[in-house]
Amino acid sequence: MKYLIVPVIMIMLFSCSSVKVTNNFDKSIDFKSFKTFSFYPWDKHNDELVSEYDKRLILNSIKSTMEKKGYTYLEKDGDLIISTFVMLQEKTMNQAYTNHYGGWAGYGSGWDYGATWSYGYGYWGGPAYTTTTISSRDYVEGSLIFDVFRLDEKKLVWQGVGVGEVNPDFSKRDRNIPRAIGHIFRRFPVSKK
């Protein structure tokens, strides 16, 4: 697997149904005890992969999602600090489809075991044919990784990861990026207020 390095590409345009989400969190923490959140400074590596427009869209989507969960955004020093990391990888999908045709069946007549003439349905094991079609398709897989730290202990308390195929249709990014982020943060330990 190769990492894709491309200048300023707009990413995360997949629909929610194709986003695979994983998360993990510190189960000993009461997430309702936190009241505010801030963003960790944007990683410069992300700027190689994400346009300025998509950066704002990602950060605004996180902000909106966290505010719906009852948290208040602060420019700095929130109870929770959210770090965002973006990764793109070139991948190839291979598929094989096999058709198998064999033998023939039919209707006819002949002698049965009792030495009497009879009619019926029978099977004749004629030649078998097998065809396999193999196809491959190149695509880009995008990952959004969110790390949430508690400010007072500088400790990671939650991580959410969304992985999906990048959709090249840029016209849908205004809808798909917020939906994908909402899908990832749906597993954050605090429900919407």
C-alpha positions, 0 to 999 in steps of 0.5 A: 500500500502506498501513501498518496501525496498530492497537493491540496486535494479535496477529500472525504466525499464519501457517503455515510453508508460507505464509511467504516467507523471505529472508536475507542475511549476511556470508560472510566471517564464521565464525558458529561463532566466536560463543558468546553472544547477547543481545537489542537493546531491544524497539522501541516501534513493535512494541508498537503491533502486538504484544501482550505475550503475543506479544512473549514468545512471539517472544523465547522462540522466538528464544532457543530456536532460537539455543540449539539452534544452540549459542549461550548467551543472556546478558541483555546484551553477548552476542557477537551482538545480535538486533534484532526489527522487526514490520510489518503492511500491509493488502493486497488480492488480486485474482483473475480467472477466465475461461471460454471456450465456443465452437463445437460438435462433433457427428456427422452426414453430408454430402458429402465432397470426392470427391462421395460421401456419408459419415458422420463427426465434424465441427465447426461454428463456432457462437457463442462465449461468454466469462465472466470472474469477478473477485473481491477479498479484503482481508487483512493481511500480516505481516513479521518482520525479524531483524537480527543484529549483532556486538557488538564491531564494531557491524556487521550480519552477518545479516538474516532476513525472514519475510513471510506472511498473518496468520491471524486464528485466535488459537488457533494462535499458540502453534504458528505463531509458533515455527514461523515463527521457526524457518523464518526462522532455518533459514537462519542460517549455523549448523546445529543442534547 
